[in-house]
Amino acid sequence: MAGAKAAGAAAAGYGGAITVATSVGVASTGTAISTLSGAAATNAMLAWFGGGAIAAGGGGMALGAAVLGGITVLPCSPQKSQLT
């Protein structure tokens, strides 16, 4: 049961994060992420999570992928009560 709850929380966290990024995020070109599609939208969203494009002083897509991965994994991490 706890595994299903953790998986649901991870999915909700990921989905919510994607929704926020596409709703309010802006690509380094100044274009709203919500108006992009395909690879351009994915790349812009990952860069947004990474603090912006590397050329603009952010962490870029690699950092964005790590951040998004953390948002997904953290709800699945065992609670202290589950470890003892």
Secondary structure, DSSP 8 states (H G I E B T S, - for coil): -HHHHHHHHHHHHHHHHHHHHHHH-B-TTS-BGGG--HHHHHHHHHHHHTTS-GGGTS-HHHHHHHHHHHHHHGGGS--HHHH-
